[in-house]
Structures are given as structure tokens and as C-alpha cells.
């Protein structure tokens, strides 16, 4: 039981530390940006199944643990600003950490998919 609590607390601190490194973008700012002439690229880092169950319009799916398999696709996006999200933030943080080391320009969607759905924002389902 103690080990479980320690692991949970450590994970929360890790997530908070990682989020602090990547600037966030609010849902409203994202929506405004997506209607501009230079929209950001949305990257949904959840599993393909989660993505197909509902994602933000225009988002591409690159699961957080498949960066190496998608490196060519990511390299083509290197000059753009990528807005990264997952369900709660943990996987997006891991993805961001890896791409920051490669010099990508990243933003983290504030509240991830949980807040997006809570606010009844639009979703695309495949």
C-alpha cells in the first residue's frame, strides 16, 4: 500500500514537472488559432482506438510510444507548432519530453481530452 502511494505521488510530481516545461494553450485560444491562416498542428498521442472513439478535428494520431516509427512524419512537421494532447496529460508529457530534446516547437492543450469532453467541445469520430 505504501509503495502504491509513493509511486502515485512520484508520478504526479513527474507530470507537474513535465507540464511546466511545455507552454500550454487554452481551448479557446486553440479554436481561434485553428480558424487562422496559420493553424497549429494537433497531435493526439492516445491509442488508435481512443483516437477513433473521438478526437479534435484535424488532429493527427501519433501514439506516444510510437515516436520512432513516426519520426519521418514528425520531421516534416518540425517547423510548425505542434499542439499535443492525450486523455489526461501523462502520455502527452512523455511525448513532449522526447520531442523537446529534438528542438520541436510544442504547446500542450490545457486539460487534454478530459477537459475538452467536460466542456462538450466538438469531436470527430471515425
MDAnalysis code that builds the backbone (N, CA, C; Angstrom):
import MDAnalysis as mda
import numpy as np

u = mda.Universe.empty(378, n_residues=126, atom_resindex=np.repeat(np.arange(126), 3), trajectory=True)
u.add_TopologyAttr("name", ["N", "CA", "C"] * 126)
u.add_TopologyAttr("resid", np.arange(1, 127))
u.add_TopologyAttr("resname", ["UNK", "UNK", "UNK", "UNK", "UNK", "UNK", "UNK", "UNK", "UNK", "UNK", "UNK", "UNK", "UNK", "UNK", "UNK", "UNK", "UNK", "UNK", "UNK", "UNK", "UNK", "UNK", "UNK", "UNK", "UNK", "UNK", "UNK", "UNK", "UNK", "UNK", "UNK", "UNK", "UNK", "UNK", "UNK", "UNK", "UNK", "UNK", "UNK", "UNK", "UNK", "UNK", "UNK", "UNK", "UNK", "UNK", "UNK", "UNK", "UNK", "UNK", "UNK", "UNK", "UNK", "UNK", "UNK", "UNK", "UNK", "UNK", "UNK", "UNK", "UNK", "UNK", "UNK", "UNK", "UNK", "UNK", "UNK", "UNK", "UNK", "UNK", "UNK", "UNK", "UNK", "UNK", "UNK", "UNK", "UNK", "UNK", "UNK", "UNK", "UNK", "UNK", "UNK", "UNK", "UNK", "UNK", "UNK", "UNK", "UNK", "UNK", "UNK", "UNK", "UNK", "UNK", "UNK", "UNK", "UNK", "UNK", "UNK", "UNK", "UNK", "UNK", "UNK", "UNK", "UNK", "UNK", "UNK", "UNK", "UNK", "UNK", "UNK", "UNK", "UNK", "UNK", "UNK", "UNK", "UNK", "UNK", "UNK", "UNK", "UNK", "UNK", "UNK", "UNK", "UNK", "UNK"])
u.atoms.positions = np.array([
    [0.819, -1.191, 0.000],
    [0.000, 0.000, 0.000],
    [0.868, 1.262, 0.000],
    [1.908, 1.288, 0.874],
    [2.790, 2.450, 0.929],
    [3.502, 2.666, -0.397],
    [3.934, 1.574, -1.007],
    [4.628, 1.670, -2.287],
    [3.708, 2.275, -3.339],
    [2.458, 1.867, -3.354],
    [1.484, 2.396, -4.313],
    [1.312, 3.905, -4.129],
    [1.246, 4.344, -2.894],
    [1.102, 5.783, -2.604],
    [2.349, 6.538, -3.059],
    [3.517, 5.982, -2.769],
    [4.771, 6.625, -3.169],
    [4.848, 6.741, -4.690],
    [4.495, 5.667, -5.389],
    [4.536, 5.670, -6.851],
    [3.551, 6.699, -7.405],
    [2.352, 6.774, -6.838],
    [1.346, 7.737, -7.295],
    [1.825, 9.170, -7.087],
    [2.365, 9.459, -5.920],
    [2.865, 10.803, -5.635],
    [4.022, 11.155, -6.570],
    [4.921, 10.204, -6.786],
    [6.049, 10.446, -7.690],
    [5.553, 10.720, -9.114],
    [4.560, 9.978, -9.555],
    [4.005, 10.190, -10.900],
    [3.378, 11.569, -11.023],
    [2.688, 12.012, -9.990],
    [2.078, 13.348, -10.014],
    [3.141, 14.440, -10.073],
    [4.202, 14.294, -9.288],
    [5.287, 15.268, -9.338],
    [5.962, 15.269, -10.704],
    [6.169, 14.084, -11.270],
    [6.774, 13.979, -12.593],
    [5.911, 14.688, -13.627],
    [4.602, 14.448, -13.594],
    [3.688, 15.082, -14.554],
    [3.701, 16.598, -14.387],
    [3.666, 17.073, -13.157],
    [3.687, 18.519, -12.918],
    [4.993, 19.130, -13.418],
    [6.093, 18.452, -13.184],
    [7.395, 18.944, -13.641],
    [7.441, 19.012, -15.164],
    [6.924, 17.989, -15.825],
    [6.945, 17.938, -17.286],
    [6.043, 19.007, -17.874],
    [4.833, 19.176, -17.310],
    [3.924, 20.190, -17.822],
    [4.556, 21.573, -17.745],
    [5.336, 21.824, -16.701],
    [5.946, 23.133, -16.524],
    [6.896, 23.463, -17.666],
    [7.441, 22.446, -18.325],
    [8.389, 22.680, -19.405],
    [7.710, 23.090, -20.715],
    [6.513, 22.609, -20.973],
    [5.829, 22.888, -22.231],
    [4.754, 23.935, -21.989],
    [4.795, 25.047, -22.712],
    [3.733, 26.047, -22.547],
    [2.383, 25.433, -22.922],
    [1.338, 25.917, -22.287],
    [0.008, 25.402, -22.583],
    [-0.758, 26.377, -23.471],
    [-1.800, 25.837, -24.094],
    [-2.717, 26.651, -24.879],
    [-4.123, 26.300, -24.411],
    [-4.949, 27.309, -24.212],
    [-6.318, 27.068, -23.757],
    [-7.173, 26.565, -24.915],
    [-8.298, 25.989, -24.572],
    [-9.217, 25.520, -25.606],
    [-9.660, 26.677, -26.499],
    [-9.994, 27.803, -25.892],
    [-10.457, 28.959, -26.669],
    [-9.366, 29.471, -27.606],
    [-8.149, 29.579, -27.102],
    [-7.039, 30.034, -27.947],
    [-6.776, 29.052, -29.078],
    [-6.917, 27.767, -28.803],
    [-6.735, 26.767, -29.852],
    [-7.797, 26.918, -30.931],
    [-9.049, 27.051, -30.530],
    [-10.129, 27.213, -31.510],
    [-9.907, 28.452, -32.379],
    [-9.491, 29.539, -31.764],
    [-9.213, 30.762, -32.520],
    [-8.061, 30.534, -33.492],
    [-7.014, 29.860, -33.019],
    [-5.872, 29.588, -33.884],
    [-6.258, 28.709, -35.060],
    [-7.102, 27.722, -34.826],
    [-7.469, 26.786, -35.890],
    [-8.264, 27.460, -37.001],
    [-8.826, 28.621, -36.744],
    [-9.549, 29.374, -37.775],
    [-8.662, 30.417, -38.437],
    [-7.414, 30.508, -38.037],
    [-6.487, 31.489, -38.593],
    [-5.853, 30.959, -39.880],
    [-5.077, 31.813, -40.501],
    [-4.393, 31.406, -41.736],
    [-3.161, 30.533, -41.457],
    [-2.727, 30.473, -40.204],
    [-1.577, 29.640, -39.840],
    [-1.928, 28.758, -38.634],
    [-2.811, 27.780, -38.832],
    [-3.213, 26.940, -37.698],
    [-2.086, 26.023, -37.232],
    [-2.103, 25.757, -35.934],
    [-1.161, 24.793, -35.363],
    [-1.543, 23.392, -35.833],
    [-0.625, 22.473, -35.671],
    [-0.885, 21.068, -35.993],
    [-1.213, 20.360, -34.692],
    [-2.365, 19.711, -34.654],
    [-2.806, 18.985, -33.469],
    [-2.291, 17.560, -33.522],
    [-1.707, 17.101, -32.420],
    [-1.191, 15.745, -32.345],
    [-1.844, 15.044, -31.153],
    [-2.660, 14.060, -31.460],
    [-3.324, 13.230, -30.461],
    [-2.420, 12.028, -30.223],
    [-1.905, 11.890, -29.003],
    [-0.932, 10.837, -28.731],
    [-1.547, 9.623, -28.031],
    [-2.871, 9.530, -28.073],
    [-3.553, 8.368, -27.496],
    [-3.470, 7.185, -28.455],
    [-4.025, 6.065, -28.056],
    [-4.034, 4.874, -28.906],
    [-4.941, 5.111, -30.110],
    [-4.748, 4.367, -31.194],
    [-5.649, 4.494, -32.347],
    [-7.118, 4.251, -31.975],
    [-7.376, 3.345, -31.053],
    [-8.750, 3.075, -30.631],
    [-9.366, 4.303, -29.941],
    [-8.598, 4.921, -29.047],
    [-9.087, 6.131, -28.372],
    [-9.310, 7.252, -29.388],
    [-8.374, 7.402, -30.307],
    [-8.473, 8.421, -31.353],
    [-9.749, 8.218, -32.175],
    [-10.012, 6.981, -32.581],
    [-11.189, 6.686, -33.396],
    [-12.496, 6.892, -32.631],
    [-12.456, 6.757, -31.310],
    [-13.655, 6.987, -30.493],
    [-14.014, 8.464, -30.391],
    [-13.080, 9.347, -30.720],
    [-13.352, 10.781, -30.707],
    [-12.084, 11.580, -30.550],
    [-11.841, 12.478, -31.515],
    [-10.652, 13.333, -31.474],
    [-11.021, 14.733, -31.945],
    [-10.120, 15.656, -31.746],
    [-10.337, 17.033, -32.168],
    [-10.148, 17.103, -33.680],
    [-11.030, 17.841, -34.331],
    [-10.987, 17.958, -35.788],
    [-9.600, 18.401, -36.258],
    [-9.082, 17.671, -37.233],
    [-7.790, 17.999, -37.818],
    [-6.603, 17.354, -37.131],
    [-6.829, 16.707, -35.988],
    [-5.713, 16.101, -35.249],
    [-5.181, 14.879, -35.988],
    [-3.864, 14.726, -35.926],
    [-3.250, 13.505, -36.437],
    [-2.951, 12.614, -35.235],
    [-2.963, 11.322, -35.456],
    [-2.736, 10.375, -34.374],
    [-1.323, 9.805, -34.467],
    [-0.516, 10.125, -33.473],
    [0.808, 9.527, -33.326],
    [0.899, 9.076, -31.869],
    [0.646, 7.791, -31.601],
    [0.703, 7.321, -30.219],
    [2.037, 7.664, -29.553],
    [1.963, 8.010, -28.279],
    [3.145, 8.496, -27.550],
    [4.303, 7.510, -27.573],
    [4.001, 6.229, -27.685],
    [5.072, 5.232, -27.652],
    [5.507, 4.784, -29.048],
    [5.094, 5.555, -30.080],
    [5.468, 5.222, -31.453],
    [6.198, 6.378, -32.149],
    [6.945, 7.130, -31.389],
    [7.679, 8.271, -31.946],
    [8.692, 7.801, -32.984],
    [9.463, 6.784, -32.655],
    [10.495, 6.311, -33.591],
    [9.887, 5.835, -34.898],
    [8.763, 5.128, -34.828],
    [8.115, 4.633, -36.040],
    [7.549, 5.773, -36.888],
    [7.303, 6.921, -36.282],
    [6.720, 8.067, -36.976],
    [7.696, 9.230, -37.132],
    [8.981, 8.962, -36.961],
    [9.970, 10.038, -36.986],
    [9.984, 10.793, -38.316],
    [9.832, 10.092, -39.436],
    [9.818, 10.777, -40.739],
    [8.648, 11.750, -40.828],
    [7.482, 11.321, -40.388],
    [6.293, 12.174, -40.392],
    [6.512, 13.388, -39.483],
    [7.082, 13.145, -38.307],
    [7.342, 14.235, -37.366],
    [8.369, 15.213, -37.909],
    [9.416, 14.711, -38.543],
    [10.445, 15.598, -39.090],
    [9.867, 16.568, -40.117],
    [8.865, 16.148, -40.867],
    [8.214, 17.029, -41.850],
    [7.431, 18.146, -41.164],
    [7.100, 17.969, -39.900],
    [6.318, 18.958, -39.142],
    [7.198, 19.840, -38.257],
    [8.493, 19.665, -38.332],
    [9.397, 20.316, -37.377],
    [9.306, 21.845, -37.358],
    [9.026, 22.481, -38.468],
    [8.944, 23.940, -38.481],
    [7.636, 24.492, -37.947],
    [6.644, 23.633, -37.764],
    [5.319, 24.068, -37.306],
    [5.226, 23.992, -35.781],
    [4.194, 24.630, -35.250],
    [3.893, 24.484, -33.826],
    [2.940, 23.310, -33.674],
    [3.330, 22.365, -32.822],
    [2.508, 21.192, -32.569],
    [1.787, 21.367, -31.239],
    [0.476, 21.145, -31.241],
    [-0.314, 21.153, -30.009],
    [-0.568, 19.693, -29.657],
    [-0.057, 19.275, -28.523],
    [-0.094, 17.869, -28.114],
    [-1.140, 17.676, -27.026],
    [-1.883, 16.564, -27.152],
    [-2.839, 16.209, -26.107],
    [-3.030, 14.707, -26.038],
    [-3.508, 14.253, -24.876],
    [-3.896, 12.859, -24.685],
    [-5.165, 12.874, -23.836],
    [-5.406, 11.846, -23.062],
    [-6.616, 11.828, -22.243],
    [-6.475, 12.736, -21.026],
    [-5.357, 12.568, -20.296],
    [-5.212, 13.317, -19.045],
    [-3.927, 14.127, -18.940],
    [-2.969, 13.903, -19.832],
    [-1.730, 14.665, -19.805],
    [-0.467, 13.856, -19.634],
    [-0.549, 12.669, -19.067],
    [0.656, 11.880, -18.799],
    [1.374, 11.470, -20.077],
    [0.643, 10.884, -21.014],
    [1.274, 10.424, -22.257],
    [1.751, 11.609, -23.100],
    [0.980, 12.686, -23.105],
    [1.398, 13.880, -23.848],
    [2.710, 14.414, -23.287],
    [2.872, 14.375, -21.978],
    [4.106, 14.848, -21.353],
    [5.310, 14.025, -21.787],
    [5.138, 12.715, -21.852],
    [6.230, 11.850, -22.295],
    [6.595, 12.146, -23.749],
    [5.587, 12.328, -24.575],
    [5.777, 12.649, -25.990],
    [6.506, 13.987, -26.125],
    [6.045, 14.981, -25.390],
    [6.649, 16.317, -25.431],
    [8.108, 16.280, -25.001],
    [8.384, 15.535, -23.963],
    [9.762, 15.435, -23.473],
    [10.691, 14.937, -24.567],
    [10.247, 13.935, -25.283],
    [11.058, 13.359, -26.349],
    [11.263, 14.352, -27.484],
    [10.208, 15.060, -27.871],
    [10.314, 15.991, -28.996],
    [11.030, 17.285, -28.629],
    [10.930, 17.706, -27.381],
    [11.658, 18.906, -26.958],
    [13.153, 18.707, -27.138],
    [13.612, 17.518, -26.841],
    [15.039, 17.211, -26.995],
    [15.478, 17.304, -28.453],
    [14.499, 17.206, -29.383],
    [14.799, 17.283, -30.814],
    [14.564, 18.688, -31.382],
    [14.172, 19.634, -30.530],
    [14.011, 21.009, -30.971],
    [12.662, 21.361, -31.576],
    [11.631, 20.574, -31.301],
    [10.301, 20.876, -31.824],
    [9.672, 22.040, -31.058],
    [8.798, 22.788, -31.732],
    [8.037, 23.864, -31.120],
    [6.702, 23.279, -30.667],
    [6.505, 23.195, -29.348],
    [5.355, 22.485, -28.797],
    [4.499, 23.343, -27.886],
    [3.213, 23.028, -27.892],
    [2.268, 23.546, -26.918],
    [1.490, 22.357, -26.384],
    [1.039, 22.456, -25.149],
    [0.241, 21.391, -24.541],
    [-1.183, 21.909, -24.374],
    [-2.159, 21.147, -24.863],
    [-3.555, 21.550, -24.720],
    [-3.965, 21.478, -23.257],
    [-4.334, 22.608, -22.708],
    [-4.728, 22.696, -21.309],
    [-5.927, 21.777, -21.038],
    [-5.772, 20.881, -20.084],
    [-6.857, 19.989, -19.694],
    [-7.006, 18.742, -20.536],
    [-6.267, 18.664, -21.628],
    [-6.282, 17.497, -22.506],
    [-7.717, 17.118, -22.885],
    [-7.920, 15.860, -23.246],
    [-9.221, 15.399, -23.724],
    [-10.272, 15.391, -22.616],
    [-9.868, 15.177, -21.381],
    [-10.842, 15.168, -20.290],
    [-11.569, 16.492, -20.189],
    [-10.851, 17.605, -20.229],
    [-11.484, 18.915, -20.145],
    [-12.238, 19.240, -21.429],
    [-11.700, 18.818, -22.568],
    [-12.363, 19.046, -23.854],
    [-13.765, 18.415, -23.830],
    [-13.836, 17.172, -23.368],
    [-15.118, 16.473, -23.301],
    [-16.019, 17.057, -22.211],
    [-15.453, 17.404, -21.080],
    [-16.231, 18.006, -19.986],
    [-16.925, 19.281, -20.465],
    [-16.227, 20.046, -21.295],
    [-16.790, 21.303, -21.810],
    [-17.640, 21.094, -23.060],
    [-17.857, 19.816, -23.398],
    [-18.710, 19.454, -24.553],
    [-18.242, 20.095, -25.854],
    [-16.921, 20.089, -26.032],
    [-16.331, 20.620, -27.257],
    [-16.522, 19.584, -28.371],
    [-16.498, 20.033, -29.634],
    [-16.781, 19.095, -30.736],
    [-15.713, 18.023, -30.935],
    [-16.184, 16.836, -31.289],
    [-15.300, 15.697, -31.557],
    [-15.627, 15.099, -32.907],
    [-14.623, 14.535, -33.535],
    [-14.767, 13.781, -34.775],
    [-14.603, 12.310, -34.408],
    [-15.515, 11.481, -34.880],
    [-15.418, 10.040, -34.608],
    [-15.243, 9.301, -35.925],
    [-14.323, 8.332, -35.930],
    [-14.085, 7.527, -37.120],
    [-14.881, 6.251, -37.067],
])
